[in-house]
Amino acid sequence: MVEYDGFAPHGGRRLESGEVVFDADKVLDDKDRWSRIQAAGWKLVVFCGRDTTSFPRFDTKARQLASCLGKDAWDDGPETTRARDRLRKWLFDPRRQQL
């Protein structure tokens, strides 16, 4: 299972003042849910914002996901490297066309 753990569901900014608001109970609720998911036998990989803005961090998460799926997805051959680079460029392009 893959989850994106974003800031907005756990808080945000007040429109009037710009003050950052953080709800620790929502974070703790997520952690409890993650524990229940894993206790039920599911594997969980959680992405956050910084994982989607850094190639090395994204690659680490992709390796974790491949491992959970029982795949050895990290062939460093030239064809695989080019395909991975195209995928990353597409994923990190804010103007990309949706699939």
C-alpha positions in Angstrom: 0.0 0.0 0.0 1.3 3.5 -0.8 0.2 6.6 1.0 1.1 10.2 0.4 1.4 12.0 3.8 0.9 15.7 3.1 0.9 18.7 5.2 -2.6 20.0 4.4 -4.6 17.2 6.1 -2.6 17.8 9.3 -2.9 21.6 9.4 -2.2 24.4 7.0 -2.0 28.2 7.1 -4.7 30.5 8.4 -5.8 32.7 5.5 -6.1 35.8 7.7 -2.7 35.7 9.4 -0.7 33.2 7.4 0.0 31.4 10.7 1.0 27.8 10.4 -1.5 25.5 12.1 -0.6 22.0 13.0 -2.9 19.3 14.4 -0.8 16.7 16.3 -3.9 14.5 16.9 -4.3 14.1 13.1 -0.6 13.0 12.8 -1.1 10.5 15.7 -4.3 9.2 14.1 -2.3 8.5 10.9 0.4 6.7 12.8 -2.3 4.6 14.5 -3.9 3.8 11.2 -0.5 2.8 9.7 0.1 0.4 12.6 -3.3 -1.2 12.1 -2.6 -1.6 8.3 0.7 -3.3 9.0 -0.7 -5.4 11.8 -3.3 -6.7 9.3 -0.4 -7.9 7.1 -0.2 -5.2 4.6 3.1 -3.5 3.6 3.1 0.3 3.7 5.3 2.8 2.0 4.6 6.4 2.9 5.7 9.3 0.6 5.8 12.9 1.8 6.4 16.1 0.0 10.2 16.1 0.1 10.1 12.6 -1.5 8.5 14.1 -4.5 11.0 16.9 -4.9 14.3 15.0 -4.6 15.4 12.3 -7.1 17.5 10.5 -4.5 14.7 10.4 -1.9 12.1 9.4 -4.6 14.5 6.6 -5.7 14.7 5.4 -2.1 10.9 5.2 -1.9 10.7 3.5 -5.2 13.2 0.9 -4.0 11.1 0.4 -0.9 8.0 -0.1 -2.9 9.7 -2.6 -5.3 10.9 -4.5 -2.3 7.4 -4.7 -0.8 6.2 -6.0 -4.2 9.0 -8.6 -4.2 10.6 -7.1 -7.3 14.2 -6.3 -8.0 13.4 -3.2 -10.0 16.9 -1.6 -9.9 18.6 -2.8 -13.0 21.3 -0.2 -13.7 21.6 -1.0 -17.4 21.4 1.9 -19.9 17.9 1.2 -21.1 16.5 1.0 -17.6 18.4 4.1 -16.5 17.0 6.1 -19.5 13.4 4.8 -18.8 13.8 5.7 -15.1 15.1 9.2 -16.0 12.1 9.8 -18.4 9.7 8.7 -15.6 11.3 11.0 -13.0 11.3 13.9 -15.4 7.6 13.3 -16.2 6.7 12.8 -12.5 8.6 16.0 -11.4 7.2 18.2 -14.2 4.4 20.3 -12.8 3.0 20.8 -16.4 2.9 17.1 -17.2 0.0 15.6 -19.0 -2.0 13.2 -16.9 -2.1 9.6 -18.0 
